[in-house]
């Protein structure tokens, strides 16, 4: 009912990917629940203390990973995301970016990492490679997107790479950084899609090369859009900076990897951090600078109202709060992180 011209194609693709991934998730849950020495159970504490034959644990791990790779998304199972974001209403994009995508990363931590530690230890180097490729691939693809929401979508795919690297580092610092990135980008992604939707509703345009000069008639939207874009490119003092920096320290201090692979991965991650400002600042330039729309004699645009301003500020405050005082989040996760990592030492 709502969305762009290809909404039916995008919705069908989204359903097929989601249902396909959910089949693997259901099979994995049933396998974990039925494999028990006494009786079938889905109690999480019982499953966390359950040991599995290595072959079966790897099979469970692959099944759960495929399911969560679709929802996160992780390349090459990400192709539903740009199409869905590009055609869906911005309120739907907010739900997807702020909640659904983060559930995939949460599942990787709570199920793949906590319940299946031996298999995770085997696959973590491959996850590290996939995460590194994902950062560069999505950051390189994003500047070529004409559609505003598709450009933000590829930004989400790129930032997911930092979460994967943090999870695969198998360190308390890296895992805490991944959790920070999950929360941080949940706020940032939802806010960017919200502001993209409010902008598009006013100017009735979806493609960046048709926009330009709207910073003058809409200064409030310009200010908030720029602020969240700065957070997405990891500006100092905001949550994105703290999250990515923590992931960096996590991979550097990891004892699982040799020095040269850690240097190589860190170098490639740094390239991704350089590419991020390129596509985000280019997006801001195409939208807000110049005089393309402002010089149109028939154009008149309303700036952000109190409702949009309230929503934007409500999302912006926790973003700045986490950037200034990240211990507020880390204090909630540090104990659980230690429990998860203890599985890699004692099981």
C-alpha positions in Angstrom: 0.0 0.0 0.0 2.8 2.4 0.9 6.2 2.7 -0.7 7.8 3.3 -4.1 7.1 2.0 -7.6 8.9 -1.3 -7.0 7.3 -1.9 -3.5 5.8 -5.2 -4.5 9.1 -6.6 -5.8 10.9 -5.3 -2.7 8.3 -6.7 -0.3 8.4 -10.1 -2.1 12.2 -10.2 -1.9 12.2 -9.2 1.7 9.6 -11.9 2.6 11.5 -14.6 0.7 14.8 -13.7 2.4 13.3 -13.5 5.8 11.3 -16.7 5.6 14.3 -18.5 4.1 16.5 -17.4 7.0 13.8 -18.2 9.5 13.7 -21.8 8.3 17.3 -22.2 9.3 16.6 -20.5 12.6 13.7 -22.8 13.4 15.7 -25.9 12.5 18.6 -24.7 14.7 16.3 -24.0 17.7 14.6 -27.4 17.4 18.0 -29.1 17.1 19.3 -27.4 20.3 16.1 -28.1 22.1 15.8 -31.8 21.2 19.5 -32.6 21.7 19.5 -33.2 25.4 20.7 -36.0 27.7 17.5 -35.9 29.8 14.5 -34.3 28.1 13.9 -31.7 25.4 14.3 -28.1 26.7 14.6 -24.6 25.4 15.8 -23.2 28.8 18.7 -20.8 27.9 20.7 -21.6 31.0 20.5 -25.3 30.4 21.5 -24.9 26.8 24.4 -22.6 27.7 25.9 -25.5 29.8 25.2 -28.2 27.2 28.1 -29.7 25.2 27.8 -30.9 21.6 29.9 -33.1 19.3 32.1 -30.9 17.2 30.4 -31.8 13.9 26.9 -31.2 15.3 28.0 -27.9 16.9 29.4 -26.7 13.6 26.2 -27.7 11.9 24.1 -25.8 14.4 26.5 -22.8 14.1 26.2 -22.6 10.3 22.4 -22.8 10.5 22.1 -20.0 13.0 24.7 -18.0 11.2 22.7 -18.1 7.9 19.6 -17.0 9.7 21.2 -14.1 11.4 23.3 -13.2 8.4 20.0 -12.5 6.5 18.6 -10.4 9.3 21.8 -8.4 10.1 22.5 -8.4 7.1 25.9 -9.9 6.2 27.2 -10.1 2.7 26.3 -11.9 0.4 22.9 -12.2 2.0 22.4 -8.4 2.1 20.8 -7.8 -1.3 17.2 -7.5 0.2 18.2 -4.5 2.3 18.9 -1.8 -0.3 15.8 -2.7 -2.3 13.6 -2.7 0.8 15.0 0.5 2.2 14.8 2.2 -1.2 11.1 1.4 -1.7 9.7 1.2 1.9 8.1 4.1 3.8 10.5 5.8 6.0 8.7 4.7 9.2 9.3 1.1 8.0 12.9 1.9 7.4 13.2 3.2 10.9 11.9 -0.1 12.4 14.2 -2.1 10.2 17.4 -0.1 10.9 16.7 0.5 14.6 15.4 -3.0 15.6 15.4 -5.8 13.0 19.0 -5.4 11.9 20.2 -5.3 15.5 18.4 -8.6 16.3 20.6 -10.4 13.9 23.8 -9.1 15.6 22.2 -9.9 19.0 21.5 -13.4 17.9 25.1 -13.9 16.8 26.3 -12.9 20.3 23.7 -14.7 22.4 23.4 -18.0 20.4 26.3 -18.4 18.1 28.9 -17.1 20.5 27.5 -18.0 23.9 25.9 -21.4 23.1 28.3 -22.6 20.5 31.8 -21.3 21.6 33.9 -24.0 20.0 32.4 -23.5 16.5 32.6 -19.7 17.0 36.3 -20.0 17.7 36.8 -22.0 14.5 34.7 -19.6 12.3 35.8 -16.3 13.9 38.8 -15.7 11.5 36.4 -16.1 8.6 34.0 -13.7 10.2 36.8 -11.2 10.6 37.5 -11.4 6.9 33.8 -11.1 6.0 33.4 -8.1 8.3 36.5 -6.4 6.8 35.2 -7.0 3.3 31.8 -5.7 4.2 33.1 -2.4 5.5 35.0 -1.7 2.3 32.4 -3.1 -0.1 29.4 -1.2 1.3 31.4 2.0 1.9 32.6 1.9 -1.8 29.1 1.1 -3.1 27.3 3.8 -1.2 28.6 6.8 -3.1 27.2 5.4 -6.4 23.6 5.3 -5.0 21.3 8.0 -6.4 18.5 7.1 -4.1 18.8 8.8 -0.7 17.5 5.9 1.3 19.7 3.4 -0.6 22.7 5.4 0.3 21.8 5.3 4.0 21.1 1.6 3.6 24.6 0.8 2.4 25.9 2.9 5.2 24.1 0.5 7.6 25.6 -2.5 5.8 29.1 -1.0 6.2 28.6 -0.3 9.9 27.5 -3.8 10.4 31.0 -4.9 9.5 32.4 -3.3 12.7 29.9 -5.3 14.7 31.1 -8.5 13.0 34.7 -7.7 13.7 34.0 -6.9 17.3 32.2 -10.2 17.7 34.9 -12.2 16.0 37.7 -10.6 18.1 36.7 -12.8 21.1 37.8 -10.1 23.6 35.9 -8.2 26.2 36.8 -4.9 24.6 35.8 -6.0 21.1 32.5 -7.5 22.2 31.7 -4.4 24.3 32.5 -2.3 21.2 30.2 -4.5 19.1 27.4 -4.0 21.7 28.0 -0.2 21.7 27.9 -0.2 17.9 24.6 -2.1 17.9 23.0 0.4 20.2 24.7 3.4 18.6 23.8 2.6 15.0 20.2 1.7 16.1 19.8 5.3 17.1 21.7 6.7 14.1 20.1 4.6 11.4 16.6 5.3 12.7 17.3 9.0 12.9 18.8 9.3 9.4 15.8 7.5 7.9 13.4 9.6 9.9 15.1 12.8 8.6 15.3 11.5 5.1 11.6 10.8 5.2 10.7 14.2 6.5 12.9 15.8 3.9 11.5 13.8 1.0 7.9 14.5 2.2 8.5 18.2 1.9 10.4 18.4 -1.4 8.8 15.3 -3.0 12.1 14.0 -4.3 13.9 10.8 -3.7 17.1 11.1 -5.8 20.1 13.0 -4.6 21.0 14.5 -8.0 17.6 16.2 -8.1 18.1 17.9 -4.8 20.2 20.8 -3.7 20.0 24.0 -1.7 17.4 23.0 0.9 19.6 24.0 3.8 18.4 27.6 3.4 14.6 27.0 3.6 14.9 24.1 6.1 17.8 24.9 8.5 16.4 22.8 11.4 16.3 19.6 9.3 19.8 20.5 7.9 21.2 20.9 11.4 19.8 17.6 12.7 20.7 15.7 9.5 24.2 17.0 9.6 24.6 16.1 13.3 23.5 12.5 12.8 25.7 12.2 9.7 28.7 13.4 11.8 27.8 10.7 14.4 27.7 8.1 11.7 31.1 9.0 10.4 32.4 8.6 14.0 32.9 12.3 15.1 34.7 12.7 18.4 32.3 13.0 21.3 29.5 11.0 19.8 28.5 7.3 20.2 29.8 6.2 16.8 33.3 7.3 17.7 33.3 5.4 21.0 31.9 2.3 19.5 34.3 2.1 16.5 37.3 3.0 18.7 36.4 0.2 21.2 36.2 -2.3 18.3 39.6 -1.1 17.1 41.1 -1.7 20.6 39.3 -5.1 20.7 41.0 -6.4 17.6 44.4 -4.9 18.4 44.4 -6.6 21.9 43.0 -9.9 20.7 45.3 -12.9 21.6 43.6 -15.1 19.0 45.3 -13.5 15.9 48.9 -12.9 14.9 50.3 -9.5 14.7 50.4 -9.1 10.9 46.7 -10.1 10.4 45.7 -7.7 13.1 47.7 -4.8 11.5 46.2 -5.7 8.1 42.6 -5.8 9.4 43.1 -2.6 11.3 44.5 -0.8 8.2 41.5 -1.9 6.1 39.1 -0.8 8.8 40.9 2.6 8.8 40.3 2.8 5.0 36.6 2.2 5.7 36.6 5.0 8.2 38.1 7.3 5.5 35.5 6.2 2.9 32.6 6.8 5.3 33.0 10.7 5.4 33.2 10.6 1.6 29.7 9.2 1.0 28.1 11.0 3.9 29.5 14.4 3.3 28.8 14.0 -0.4 25.2 13.1 0.5 24.9 16.3 2.6 26.4 18.4 -0.2 24.0 17.1 -2.8 21.0 17.6 -0.5 21.6 20.8 1.3 24.2 22.9 -0.6 23.9 24.8 -3.9 20.9 26.6 -5.2 19.1 24.1 -7.3 15.7 24.0 -5.5 16.1 27.3 -3.7 16.1 29.3 -6.9 12.9 27.6 -8.2 10.3 30.4 -8.1 7.5 27.9 -7.4 9.3 26.2 -4.5 8.3 26.7 -0.9 9.3 24.2 1.8 8.2 23.9 5.5 11.0 23.4 7.9 10.8 20.8 10.7 7.9 21.3 13.1 7.8 20.7 16.8 6.9 17.1 16.4 9.8 16.3 14.1 12.2 18.4 16.3 11.1 16.5 19.4 11.7 13.1 17.8 15.1 14.2 16.5 16.3 15.6 19.8 15.0 12.6 21.7 17.2 10.4 19.6 20.1 12.8 19.6 20.4 13.1 23.3 21.3 9.4 24.0 23.7 9.5 21.1 25.6 12.3 22.7 25.2 10.8 26.1 26.8 7.5 25.0 29.6 9.4 23.3 30.4 11.4 26.4 29.8 8.7 29.0 29.9 5.2 27.4 30.2 3.5 30.8 26.4 3.9 31.1 26.0 1.2 28.5 29.2 -0.8 29.3 28.2 -1.1 33.0 25.1 -3.0 31.9 26.9 -5.4 29.5 30.3 -6.0 31.1 29.2 -8.8 33.4 27.4 -10.7 30.6 30.3 -10.2 28.3 32.7 -11.8 30.9 30.3 -14.8 31.2 30.2 -15.3 27.4 33.9 -15.1 27.1 34.4 -17.5 30.0 32.9 -20.2 27.7 36.0 -19.9 25.5 38.3 -20.6 28.5 36.6 -23.3 30.4 34.5 -25.3 28.0 
